[in-house]
Amino acid sequence: MSVTTASAPNPDHVLQLADELALPVAQIAATAQLLAEGATVPFIARYRKEVTGSLDEVVVTSIRDRLEALRSLDDRRASILGGLKERGLLTPELEKALQAATTLTQLEDIYLPFRPKKRTRATIAKELGLEPLADSLWDQDPSFDPAAAAANFVGNSVTHETKTNTVATVEEVLAGARDILAERISDDATAREKLRAIYREQATVSSKVMFGKEEAGAKFKDYFDWSEPLAKAPSHRVLAMRRGEKEGFIMMRVQLPDEALAFAELDRLYLKGDASNAAAQQVHLAAEDAAKRLLFPAMETEMRLDSKKRADADAITVFTENLRELLLASPLGQRAVMAIDPGFRTGCKTVLLDAQGKLLHHDVIFPDRHGIEAEEKVRGFVEHFNVQAIAIGNGTAGRETEAFIRGLKLPASVTVVLVNESGASIYSASEVAREEFPDHDLTVRGAVSIGRRLMDPLAELVKLDPKSIGVGQYQHDVDQAALKRSLDDTVVSSVNGVGVELNTASKQLLAYVSGLNSSTAAAIVARRNDAGPFKTRAELLDVPRLGPKAFEQAAGFLRIRDSVHPLDASAVHPERYALVERMATDLGVTVADLIADAKLRRSIKLETYVSADVGLPTLQDIVAELAKPGRDPRAEFEAFAFDESVNKPEDLKLGMKLPGIVTNVTAFGAFVDVGVHQDGLVHVSQLADTFVKDPSEHVKPGQKVRVTVTDIDLPRNRIALSMRSAPEIGGKSGGGNGGGNRDRNAPRRDNRGSAPRDNRSNSRGGGNATLNNDWFSAALNKKR
């Protein structure tokens, strides 16, 4: 993660953030200053606790993002002020209002009346000289006679380019004056904010099938005639409707169920005194026209965008949480691995990797056609290369290959693991793979990726675009810039949370280390190749283009096993080495003794070492690190095996209880792999015996679970599963009649279904949910 230097923090921004986040100003100011100086989020959260008051990564990230948003707001404000000043429209009152705006919406509302417009009905009316009449109507003087006054303007005309506009009657004159008033009302920030509030509370989102599209758009059937409150519409349904509209099968609308509320609000804002006088009636008509013709469409557009942003945020959160779980999955560790990418027609590509993941040998075996030969090869590989684990891709023929390997009765010390291969094919065709293995084809690269993914999921998955891993919902539909930012933050957080072995890490992994980027990572690898392994962290300063600032940000997250200095293998930052050495000296021992002896560590009086820049939080972190230097925070690896009697959907039976692995978590439930090349869906209502609001609070990708088969639809490749203690069997697993937490906004349906998950690189599919809505959401998630 490269170090970037932002401008100095704005004091007003600091005050606003302190109010928004309910944090002391000093904490916000200190964090903002560190960010401005180029410090990264992981570095600030881990090594500057005294400065920030121990703010964690989540809060530091929020501060970073909000500061950037506020700077963008200031840039837009400056642009508006400059434009108004240049046009001679900037008054002290207008400038004060613009400076006081705290959101982009407020800023744009204030600017709207002055925004350059194309010729509108109001523009033409003004050209016809009707603005004085509009002003008189606006005053709503009870003695004013609109018709009589309008008669004075009959016959007015104006020519624009080749077209001449004329007002020939009193009614046309009054209509033109109302056009001016309607635009004035529509441009009024107060009116827009009032209607915005009504829409946010009252609007409904609905969808209808486009005429003649029923058959072609059958996958959107649940949205052919759909309506629900916009404020309560879950993110996956909003995104589903938007996709259906984008593909031309349905039309989506955001409307008020009772427009009278808006009309009444505008009357309260603009009618003065007795609303029965003639001028007031004209204002009432203008307000009604403003609502129907201008404000309602504008509000619908706003609400659609707002709901999209909220849905995007929810979907991105789901994706990042799932990605973090996959990145931090338990590693097998440094062991000799045989990796097999299964296949029927072309055979099973087999590679042998050493404990560091280096490719030693590759071959192809054909268990289905040349069983004896394949058996001899596998046994030979295991013996010759001292194989400690066998990784088998979980795609087509994965279970059959697993059964073949397990049937060989290899030594018990050889662990056999079915590995999720999502994205392996994408990696094999990538520039990264071509650079790593220029002399090998895609099949070899893919098999290597499967093996390395077992050894260290984090180190291998960082080589992929996170979107290709297949753990999100609607990732192709959400804001791509926001998605990339969030996913990158997640990868950076995960990499730095685990730490990186300096002498073995790929440049792709090193590039995510705090303070580094692709250029400095490549320079580290080049220096490593030329001069041999790093013996100390200090040698990083010899790497070209890696200066003191980058070293400060990166050093604590890099590890050197068997290093000259014992702390180089730990998360203790080099800037604190002298402090640890002083602790050891005070006890009359070495740093190595402190690491080896828990009794010595307990005897350290931390209060003695508190100083102006080092407080108890950092001292406690140091002592904890001395106890387990360079400890990997990831859980210990545990082997998992599917039920050997189940290999394909046809083997499933209702009520069958099976072990499974969670492969994806969405807002509507969790997908679980039970080893039949078709993921089943545990609907949100089936995740627990109690009400479940957020599936991610109950299950995580990679989690081992036990499920019950509650519904099977072989023609449509749909499997419904349950994690409840007493699930209903045979088509009632989704919550409608099964109790639990059925989505109360969803319609009650009898038909059930599911479809493939997003971005699966093999033939695996989705699963079942009782509600067609949620199945539909799953269906839309498949890679397009």
C-alpha positions in Angstrom: 0.0 0.0 0.0 1.7 3.1 -1.2 2.2 6.2 1.0 0.4 9.3 -0.3 0.7 12.7 1.2 -2.5 14.7 1.4 -2.9 18.4 2.2 -2.9 19.6 5.8 -6.1 18.9 7.6 -8.7 21.6 7.6 -9.7 22.7 11.2 -13.3 23.0 10.2 -13.3 19.4 8.9 -11.7 18.2 12.1 -14.5 19.9 14.2 -17.2 18.5 11.9 -15.8 15.0 12.1 -15.5 15.2 15.9 -19.2 16.0 16.1 -20.2 13.3 13.5 -18.1 10.5 15.2 -18.7 11.7 18.8 -14.9 11.7 19.4 -12.6 14.2 21.1 -11.3 16.8 18.7 -7.7 16.0 19.7 -8.1 12.4 18.5 -9.5 13.5 15.1 -6.9 16.2 14.7 -4.0 13.8 15.5 -5.3 11.1 13.1 -5.9 13.7 10.4 -2.4 15.0 10.8 -0.9 11.5 10.5 -2.9 10.8 7.4 -1.8 14.2 6.0 1.8 13.2 6.6 1.4 10.0 4.6 0.8 7.4 7.3 -1.3 4.4 6.3 -4.3 3.2 8.2 -2.7 -0.1 9.4 0.4 1.8 10.6 -1.7 4.4 12.5 -3.9 1.8 14.1 -1.0 -0.5 15.1 1.9 1.9 15.9 0.5 5.2 16.8 -2.0 4.3 19.6 -0.8 7.0 22.0 -1.2 9.7 19.3 -4.7 8.7 18.3 -6.0 7.4 21.6 -6.0 3.8 20.4 -8.4 4.3 17.5 -8.9 1.1 15.5 -8.7 0.6 11.8 -12.4 1.0 11.3 -12.5 4.4 12.9 -9.2 5.6 11.2 -10.6 4.5 7.8 -13.8 6.4 8.5 -11.8 9.5 9.3 -9.8 9.1 6.2 -12.8 8.7 4.0 -14.8 11.5 5.5 -11.9 13.9 5.2 -11.6 13.1 1.5 -15.4 13.6 1.1 -15.2 17.0 2.9 -12.3 18.0 0.7 -14.3 17.1 -2.4 -17.2 19.1 -1.0 -14.9 22.1 -0.5 -13.6 21.7 -4.1 -17.2 21.8 -5.4 -18.0 24.8 -3.2 -15.0 26.6 -4.5 -16.0 25.8 -8.1 -19.6 27.1 -7.6 -18.4 30.3 -5.8 -15.9 31.0 -8.6 -18.6 30.5 -11.3 -21.1 32.8 -9.6 -18.5 35.5 -9.0 -17.5 35.3 -12.6 -21.1 35.7 -13.7 -21.7 38.6 -11.3 -24.3 36.7 -9.3 -22.5 36.2 -6.0 -24.1 38.3 -3.2 -22.9 38.3 0.4 -26.1 36.4 1.4 -25.7 33.8 -1.2 -22.0 33.3 -0.4 -22.9 32.9 3.3 -25.5 30.3 2.5 -23.1 28.3 0.3 -20.3 28.5 2.9 -22.7 27.1 5.5 -23.8 24.1 3.5 -22.5 20.9 5.1 -23.6 18.4 2.5 -23.3 18.2 -1.3 -27.1 18.0 -1.5 -27.5 21.3 0.4 -24.9 22.9 -1.7 -26.5 21.9 -5.0 -30.0 22.9 -3.7 -28.7 26.4 -3.0 -26.9 26.7 -6.3 -29.8 25.3 -8.4 -31.6 28.6 -9.1 -28.4 30.0 -10.5 -27.3 26.9 -12.4 -27.1 27.6 -16.2 -30.2 26.0 -17.8 -31.4 25.1 -21.2 -34.5 27.0 -22.5 -37.4 25.9 -20.3 -41.0 26.9 -20.3 -40.2 29.4 -17.6 -37.3 30.8 -19.7 -39.7 31.4 -22.6 -42.3 33.0 -20.3 -39.6 35.4 -19.0 -38.6 36.2 -22.6 -42.2 37.0 -23.3 -42.0 39.6 -20.5 -44.3 37.7 -18.1 -42.1 37.9 -15.0 -43.8 41.1 -13.5 -47.1 39.3 -13.7 -45.6 36.3 -12.0 -44.2 38.5 -9.2 -47.6 40.0 -8.7 -49.2 36.6 -8.4 -46.5 35.5 -6.0 -47.5 38.5 -3.7 -51.1 37.1 -3.5 -52.7 40.5 -2.8 -56.4 39.8 -2.3 -57.3 42.9 -4.3 -55.2 41.7 -7.3 -57.2 40.6 -10.4 -55.0 38.1 -12.3 -57.2 38.0 -15.4 -57.3 41.7 -15.8 -53.6 42.0 -15.3 -53.0 39.2 -17.7 -54.9 41.0 -20.4 -52.2 43.6 -20.6 -49.7 40.9 -21.8 -51.8 39.3 -24.5 -50.0 39.5 -27.9 -46.5 39.6 -26.4 -44.2 37.6 -28.6 -40.5 36.6 -28.9 -38.5 35.0 -31.6 -35.7 32.5 -30.7 -33.6 31.4 -33.7 -36.3 30.5 -36.2 -39.3 30.0 -33.9 -41.7 32.7 -32.7 -43.6 32.3 -29.4 -46.7 34.4 -28.8 -49.3 34.5 -26.0 -52.6 35.0 -27.7 -55.1 34.6 -24.8 -55.4 35.5 -21.1 -55.1 31.9 -20.1 -51.9 31.5 -22.1 -50.5 34.5 -20.3 -51.5 33.1 -16.9 -50.1 29.7 -17.8 -46.8 31.4 -18.7 -46.7 33.2 -15.4 -47.4 30.0 -13.6 -44.5 28.3 -15.5 -42.2 31.0 -14.0 -43.6 30.3 -10.5 -43.4 26.6 -10.9 -39.7 26.8 -11.7 -39.2 29.2 -8.8 -40.8 26.7 -6.5 -38.9 23.8 -7.9 -35.6 25.6 -7.5 -36.3 26.5 -3.9 -34.1 24.6 -1.5 -36.8 24.6 1.2 -39.3 22.9 -1.1 -36.8 20.3 -2.3 -35.8 19.4 1.3 -39.5 19.1 2.4 -40.4 16.8 -0.5 -37.2 14.9 0.0 -38.2 14.1 3.5 -41.6 13.0 2.4 -40.2 10.7 -0.2 -37.7 9.2 2.2 -40.5 8.3 4.6 -43.4 7.6 2.3 -42.1 6.5 -1.2 -42.7 3.1 -2.6 -40.5 1.3 -5.1 -42.4 -0.7 -7.7 -41.7 -2.6 -10.9 -43.8 -3.8 -13.8 -43.0 -6.1 -16.7 -42.4 -4.4 -20.0 -45.1 -5.2 -22.6 -44.3 -8.4 -24.5 -41.2 -9.2 -22.3 -42.9 -11.8 -20.1 -41.3 -14.9 -21.7 -37.8 -13.4 -22.4 -37.6 -11.9 -18.9 -38.9 -15.0 -17.1 -36.0 -14.8 -14.6 -37.4 -11.5 -13.4 -40.9 -13.0 -12.9 -41.0 -12.0 -9.2 -40.7 -8.4 -10.2 -43.4 -8.3 -13.0 -45.8 -6.7 -10.5 -43.9 -5.8 -7.4 -44.2 -2.9 -4.8 -42.8 -2.2 -1.3 -41.8 0.8 0.8 -38.5 2.1 -0.5 -37.2 2.8 3.0 -37.5 -0.9 3.9 -36.5 -2.5 0.5 -33.4 -4.7 1.1 -30.4 -4.0 -1.0 -30.5 -7.2 -3.0 -34.0 -6.5 -4.2 -33.2 -2.9 -5.1 -30.2 -4.1 -7.1 -32.3 -6.9 -8.7 -34.9 -4.5 -9.9 -32.3 -2.2 -11.3 -30.7 -5.0 -13.2 -34.1 -6.1 -14.6 -34.7 -2.5 -15.8 -31.2 -2.3 -17.2 -31.7 -5.4 -19.2 -35.0 -4.1 -20.6 -37.5 -6.5 -19.0 -39.1 -4.4 -16.3 -39.7 -0.8 -15.5 -38.9 0.4 -12.0 -40.5 3.5 -10.4 -40.2 5.3 -7.1 -43.4 7.2 -6.3 -45.5 8.6 -3.5 -48.5 6.5 -2.7 -50.4 9.7 -1.8 -49.3 12.7 -3.7 -51.7 14.9 -1.7 -49.1 15.0 1.1 -46.7 16.8 -1.2 -49.3 19.2 -2.6 -50.4 20.1 1.0 -46.8 20.7 2.0 -46.2 23.0 -0.9 -49.4 24.9 -0.1 -48.2 25.4 3.4 -45.0 26.8 2.2 -46.2 29.2 -0.5 -49.9 30.2 0.1 -50.3 33.3 2.1 -53.3 34.1 4.2 -56.6 33.4 2.6 -56.0 30.8 -0.1 -59.3 31.5 -1.8 -58.2 34.7 -3.5 -57.5 34.6 -7.2 -53.8 35.2 -7.0 -53.4 32.5 -4.4 -55.3 30.1 -6.6 -52.8 30.7 -9.4 -49.9 30.0 -7.0 -51.6 26.8 -5.9 -51.9 25.7 -9.5 -48.2 26.6 -10.1 -47.2 24.6 -7.0 -49.2 21.6 -8.2 -47.6 21.9 -11.6 -44.1 22.3 -10.0 -44.7 19.1 -8.1 -46.0 16.9 -11.0 -43.7 18.2 -13.8 -40.5 19.1 -12.0 -40.2 18.1 -8.3 -41.7 14.6 -8.5 -39.3 13.5 -11.4 -36.4 15.1 -9.6 -37.2 13.4 -6.3 -37.7 10.1 -8.1 -34.2 10.4 -9.6 -32.7 11.4 -6.3 -34.4 8.5 -4.4 -33.3 6.0 -7.1 -29.7 7.3 -6.7 -29.9 7.3 -2.9 -31.4 3.8 -2.7 -28.7 2.6 -5.2 -26.0 4.1 -2.9 -27.5 2.4 0.1 -27.8 -0.9 -1.7 -24.3 -0.6 -3.0 -23.0 0.1 0.5 -24.8 -3.0 1.8 -23.6 -5.2 -1.0 -20.0 -3.9 -0.7 -20.1 -4.6 3.1 -21.2 -8.2 2.4 -18.4 -8.6 -0.1 -15.7 -7.2 2.1 -16.8 -9.2 5.1 -16.8 -12.4 3.1 -13.4 -11.5 1.4 -11.8 -10.9 4.8 -12.9 -14.4 6.0 -11.4 -16.0 2.9 -8.2 -14.1 3.1 -7.8 -15.0 6.8 -8.7 -18.7 6.3 -6.5 -21.2 8.1 -3.3 -21.9 6.3 -1.9 -25.4 6.1 1.6 -23.9 6.3 4.9 -24.8 4.8 4.5 -28.4 3.7 5.2 -30.4 0.6 2.0 -30.5 -1.4 0.6 -32.4 -4.4 -2.1 -30.3 -6.1 -4.6 -31.8 -8.5 -6.8 -29.8 -10.9 -9.5 -32.5 -11.7 -10.7 -33.2 -15.2 -12.4 -36.0 -17.2 -11.6 -35.4 -20.8 -8.1 -34.0 -20.5 -7.2 -35.8 -17.3 -6.2 -34.4 -13.9 -3.3 -31.9 -14.0 -1.0 -32.8 -11.1 1.8 -30.7 -9.7 4.3 -31.2 -6.9 5.3 -28.2 -4.7 7.9 -27.9 -2.1 7.3 -26.5 1.4 7.8 -22.9 0.0 5.4 -23.4 -2.9 8.1 -23.9 -5.6 7.0 -26.0 -8.5 9.1 -29.2 -8.7 7.3 -31.4 -11.2 4.0 -31.7 -13.1 2.1 -34.5 -14.8 -1.3 -35.7 -15.9 -3.2 -38.6 -14.4 -6.3 -40.4 -15.7 -8.1 -42.1 -12.7 -11.1 -43.0 -14.8 -9.3 -44.4 -17.8 -5.9 -45.6 -16.6 -6.6 -46.3 -12.9 -3.6 -48.6 -12.3 -1.2 -46.2 -13.9 -2.7 -43.2 -12.1 -2.5 -45.1 -8.8 1.2 -45.9 -9.4 2.0 -42.3 -10.3 0.3 -40.9 -7.2 2.0 -43.4 -4.9 5.4 -42.6 -6.5 4.9 -38.9 -6.2 4.0 -39.1 -2.5 7.1 -41.2 -1.8 9.6 -39.4 -4.0 8.6 -35.9 -3.0 7.7 -36.6 0.6 4.2 -35.3 0.1 2.5 -34.2 3.3 -0.8 -33.0 1.9 -2.9 -33.4 -1.3 -5.0 -30.4 -2.5 -7.8 -31.2 -5.0 -9.8 -28.5 -6.8 -13.5 -28.7 -6.0 -14.7 -28.2 -9.6 -15.9 -30.7 -12.1 -14.7 -34.2 -11.1 -13.4 -32.9 -7.8 -15.3 -35.4 -5.6 -14.6 -38.3 -8.0 -10.9 -37.4 -7.8 -11.0 -37.1 -4.0 -12.7 -40.5 -3.8 -9.9 -42.0 -6.0 -7.2 -40.5 -3.8 -8.8 -41.5 -0.6 -9.2 -45.0 -2.0 -5.5 -45.4 -2.4 -5.1 -45.7 1.4 -2.1 -43.4 1.5 -0.2 -42.9 4.8 -2.3 -41.3 7.5 0.2 -38.5 7.6 -0.9 -37.3 4.2 -3.8 -34.9 4.5 -6.3 -34.9 1.6 -8.2 -31.6 1.2 -10.8 -30.4 -1.3 -9.9 -26.8 -2.1 -12.2 -24.1 -3.3 -10.8 -23.2 -6.7 -12.9 -20.1 -7.5 -10.7 -17.7 -9.5 -7.9 -20.3 -10.2 -8.7 -20.2 -13.9 -8.6 -16.4 -13.9 -5.2 -16.5 -12.1 -3.8 -19.1 -14.6 -4.5 -16.7 -17.5 -3.3 -13.6 -15.8 -0.1 -11.6 -16.3 1.0 -12.5 -12.8 0.8 -16.2 -13.6 2.6 -15.8 -17.0 5.3 -13.9 -15.2 5.7 -16.6 -12.5 5.5 -19.5 -14.9 6.4 -18.3 -18.4 7.3 -21.8 -19.6 4.1 -23.6 -18.4 0.6 -23.6 -19.7 -2.7 -22.6 -18.0 -3.4 -26.0 -16.6 -0.1 -26.1 -14.7 -0.6 -22.6 -13.4 -4.1 -23.4 -12.2 -3.0 -26.5 -10.4 -0.2 -24.6 -8.7 -2.6 -22.0 -7.5 -4.9 -24.7 -6.0 -1.9 -26.1 -4.0 -0.6 -22.8 -2.9 -4.1 -21.8 -1.8 -4.1 -24.6 0.6 -0.7 -23.7 2.0 -1.4 -20.0 2.4 -4.8 -18.7 1.2 -3.8 -15.0 1.8 -0.6 -15.2 -0.1 -2.3 -16.7 -3.1 -5.5 -14.9 -3.2 -3.8 -11.4 -3.2 -2.8 -12.3 -6.8 -6.4 -12.2 -7.9 -8.8 -9.4 -8.5 -11.0 -9.8 -5.4 -14.1 -9.7 -7.6 -13.1 -13.0 -9.2 -13.2 -14.9 -6.0 -16.9 -15.1 -6.0 -18.1 -14.2 -2.5 -20.2 -11.1 -3.2 -23.6 -10.2 -4.3 -24.2 -8.0 -7.3 -20.6 -6.9 -7.6 -21.1 -6.1 -11.3 -23.9 -3.7 -10.5 -22.5 -1.6 -7.6 -20.3 1.5 -7.8 -17.0 0.0 -9.0 -14.8 2.7 -7.6 -16.3 2.3 -4.1 -16.1 -1.5 -4.4 -12.5 -1.5 -5.4 -11.6 1.0 -2.6 -13.3 -1.2 0.0 -11.9 -4.4 -1.3 -8.4 -2.9 -1.4 -8.7 -1.7 2.2 -9.8 -5.2 3.2 -6.8 -6.9 1.5 -4.4 -4.3 3.0 -5.9 -4.8 6.5 -5.7 -8.6 6.2 -2.1 -8.7 4.8 -0.8 -6.3 7.5 -2.8 -8.0 10.2 -1.1 -11.3 9.5 2.4 -9.9 8.6 4.5 -10.8 5.6 7.7 -12.9 5.5 10.1 -10.6 3.7 12.3 -13.3 2.2 9.6 -15.5 0.7 6.7 -13.2 -0.2 5.8 -12.5 -3.8 5.9 -9.0 -5.0 2.1 -9.1 -5.3 1.8 -9.8 -1.5 4.6 -7.2 -0.7 2.7 -4.5 -2.6 -0.1 -4.6 0.0 2.2 -4.0 2.9 1.8 -0.7 4.6 4.1 1.9 2.9 5.0 -0.2 -0.1 3.6 -0.3 -3.6 4.1 -2.4 -6.7 7.3 -0.5 -7.6 9.0 -0.8 -4.2 7.8 -4.4 -3.9 9.4 -5.3 -7.2 12.6 -3.6 -6.0 12.6 -5.7 -2.8 12.3 -8.9 -4.8 15.0 -7.8 -7.3 17.3 -7.0 -4.4 16.5 -10.3 -2.8 17.3 -12.2 -6.0 20.6 -10.3 -6.5 22.0 -10.2 -3.0 20.3 -13.1 -1.3 17.9 -13.1 1.6 17.5 -10.1 3.9 19.4 -10.7 7.2 17.9 -7.6 9.0 15.0 -5.2 8.5 17.6 -2.4 8.4 18.8 -3.7 5.0 15.5 -2.6 3.5 16.9 0.9 3.5 19.4 -0.2 0.8 16.5 -1.0 -1.6 16.3 1.6 -4.3 13.3 4.0 -4.0 12.5 2.7 -0.5 13.2 5.7 1.7 13.0 6.3 5.4 9.2 7.1 5.3 8.3 3.9 3.5 10.6 2.0 5.8 8.8 3.5 8.9 5.4 2.5 7.5 6.4 -1.0 6.3 9.1 -2.4 8.7 6.8 -3.5 11.5 4.6 -5.6 9.2 7.6 -7.4 7.6 9.1 -10.5 9.2 12.5 -12.1 8.8 12.6 -15.7 10.1 16.0 -16.7 11.6 17.1 -13.1 11.6 20.2 -11.6 13.1 18.1 -9.5 15.5 15.4 -11.6 17.3 12.9 -8.8 17.0 13.1 -8.7 13.2 10.8 -11.8 13.3 8.2 -10.1 15.4 5.7 -7.2 15.0 7.8 -5.0 17.3 8.6 -1.9 15.2 12.3 -1.1 14.8 11.7 2.3 16.4 11.1 0.4 19.7 14.1 -2.0 19.6 16.1 0.3 21.9 13.2 0.3 24.4 13.0 -3.5 24.4 16.8 -3.8 24.7 16.6 -1.4 27.7 14.0 -3.7 29.3 16.3 -6.6 28.9 19.3 -4.7 30.2 17.4 -3.6 33.3 16.7 -7.2 34.1 20.3 -8.3 33.3 19.2 -10.5 30.4 19.2 -10.5 26.6 16.2 -9.8 24.3 16.3 -13.5 23.3 15.9 -14.3 27.0 12.9 -12.1 27.3 11.3 -13.9 24.4 12.0 -17.3 25.8 11.1 -16.7 29.5 7.5 -15.8 30.4 8.5 -15.2 34.0 11.0 -12.5 32.9 8.3 -10.8 30.8 5.9 -10.8 33.8 8.5 -9.1 35.9 8.7 -6.1 33.5 7.2 -3.0 35.2 5.6 -1.3 32.2 4.9 1.9 34.1 8.7 2.4 34.3 8.9 2.8 30.5 6.1 5.2 29.9 7.3 8.3 28.2 6.1 11.3 26.1 5.7 9.1 23.0 5.3 5.6 24.4 2.3 4.8 26.6 0.8 1.6 28.1 -1.0 0.5 24.9 2.2 0.3 23.0 4.1 -1.3 25.9 1.4 -3.9 26.3 1.5 -4.7 22.6 5.3 -5.1 22.8 5.1 -7.6 25.7 2.3 -9.5 24.1 4.4 -9.8 20.9 7.5 -10.9 22.9 5.4 -13.9 24.1 4.7 -15.1 20.6 7.0 -13.3 18.1 5.5 -13.0 14.6 2.5 -15.1 15.7 0.0 -15.8 12.9 -3.4 -14.6 14.0 -5.2 -17.0 11.7 -6.8 -20.1 13.2 -5.1 -23.5 13.1 -5.8 -25.6 10.0 -8.3 -28.3 10.4 -8.9 -30.9 7.7 -12.4 -31.3 6.4 -14.1 -34.1 4.5 -17.5 -34.3 2.9 -19.9 -37.3 3.3 -18.4 -40.0 1.2 -21.8 -41.4 0.2 -22.8 -38.1 -1.4 -21.1 -37.0 -4.6 -23.8 -35.5 -6.8 -27.3 -33.9 -6.4 -29.0 -37.3 -7.2 -27.4 -38.8 -4.1 -29.2 -36.3 -1.8 -32.4 -37.3 0.1 -34.8 -35.2 2.1 -33.9 -35.0 5.7 -30.3 -36.0 5.1 -27.9 -34.4 7.5 -24.5 -33.5 6.0 -21.3 -31.7 6.8 -20.7 -28.6 4.6 -18.6 -25.6 4.1 -20.0 -22.0 3.8 -18.9 -20.6 0.5 -20.7 -17.3 0.4 -22.8 -15.2 2.7 -25.4 -12.8 1.4 -28.1 -10.6 2.8 -30.7 -13.3 2.3 -28.8 -16.3 3.5 -25.7 -18.5 3.1 -24.5 -20.8 0.3 -23.1 -24.1 1.5 -21.0 -26.7 -0.4 -22.0 -30.2 0.6 -19.8 -31.8 -2.0 -22.3 -32.3 -4.9 -20.9 -29.6 -7.3 -24.0 -27.5 -6.5 -24.1 -25.2 -3.5 -27.3 -25.3 -1.5 -28.9 -22.2 0.0 -29.6 -21.9 3.7 -32.2 -19.1 3.7 -31.8 -16.5 6.4 -34.8 -18.0 8.2 -33.0 -21.3 8.4 -29.7 -20.2 9.8 -30.8 -20.6 13.5 -33.7 -21.5 15.7 -33.9 -17.8 16.6 -34.5 -14.7 14.6 -31.6 -13.8 12.4 -31.3 -10.2 11.2 -27.8 -10.4 9.7 -26.6 -13.7 8.3 -22.9 -12.6 8.6 -23.4 -12.6 12.4 -24.1 -16.3 12.4 -21.9 -17.8 9.6 -18.7 -16.9 7.7 -17.2 -18.1 4.4 -15.0 -21.1 5.1 -16.9 -22.1 8.2 -17.7 -25.8 8.7 -21.3 -26.4 9.4 -23.8 -29.2 9.6 -27.0 -28.9 7.5 -30.2 -30.7 6.7 -31.5 -31.2 3.2 -35.0 -29.8 3.2 -35.9 -29.5 -0.5 -34.4 -30.8 -3.8 -35.3 -29.7 -7.3 -33.1 -31.7 -9.7 -34.6 -30.3 -13.0 -33.6 -26.8 -11.9 -30.5 -27.8 -9.9 -31.8 -26.4 -6.6 -31.1 -27.5 -3.1 -32.5 -26.0 0.0 -30.7 -26.6 3.3 -31.4 -25.7 6.9 -29.2 -25.3 10.0 -32.3 -25.3 12.4 -32.5 -28.0 14.9 -36.0 -29.1 13.7 -36.4 -27.9 10.1 -39.5 -28.6 8.0 -38.7 -31.1 5.3 -40.0 -31.0 1.7 -40.4 -27.5 0.5 -41.0 -25.3 3.5 -37.4 -24.4 4.3 -37.4 -20.8 3.4 -39.4 -19.3 6.2 -42.8 -18.5 4.8 -44.6 -21.2 6.8 -41.6 -22.4 8.7 -41.5 -19.7 11.3 -38.2 -18.0 12.0 -37.4 -14.8 10.2 -39.2 -14.6 6.9 -38.7 -11.3 5.2 -41.9 -9.5 6.1 -41.6 -7.3 3.0 -41.6 -10.3 0.7 -44.7 -11.8 -0.9 -45.8 -15.3 0.2 -45.1 -17.8 -2.5 -45.5 -21.5 -2.9 -42.9 -22.1 -5.6 -39.3 -22.3 -4.7 -36.0 -22.1 -6.5 -32.4 -21.0 -6.7 -29.6 -20.4 -9.2 -25.9 -20.2 -9.4 -23.9 -17.8 -7.3 -21.9 -15.0 -8.6 -18.5 -15.5 -10.2 -18.2 -19.3 -9.7 -15.5 -20.5 -12.0 -16.9 -24.0 -12.2 -20.3 -25.6 -12.5 -21.4 -25.1 -9.0 -24.7 -23.3 -8.5 -26.7 -21.6 -5.8 -29.3 -23.2 -3.7 -32.8 -22.8 -2.5 -34.8 -20.3 -0.6 -38.5 -20.5 0.0 -39.0 -17.0 -1.2 -38.8 -16.6 -4.9 -37.5 -13.1 -4.4 -34.4 -14.3 -2.7 -33.9 -17.1 -5.1 -34.2 -14.5 -7.8 -31.5 -12.5 -6.1 -29.3 -15.6 -6.1 -30.0 -16.2 -9.8 -28.9 -12.7 -10.7 -25.7 -13.2 -8.9 -24.2 -15.6 -11.4 -21.3 -14.4 -13.5 -22.5 -12.7 -16.6 
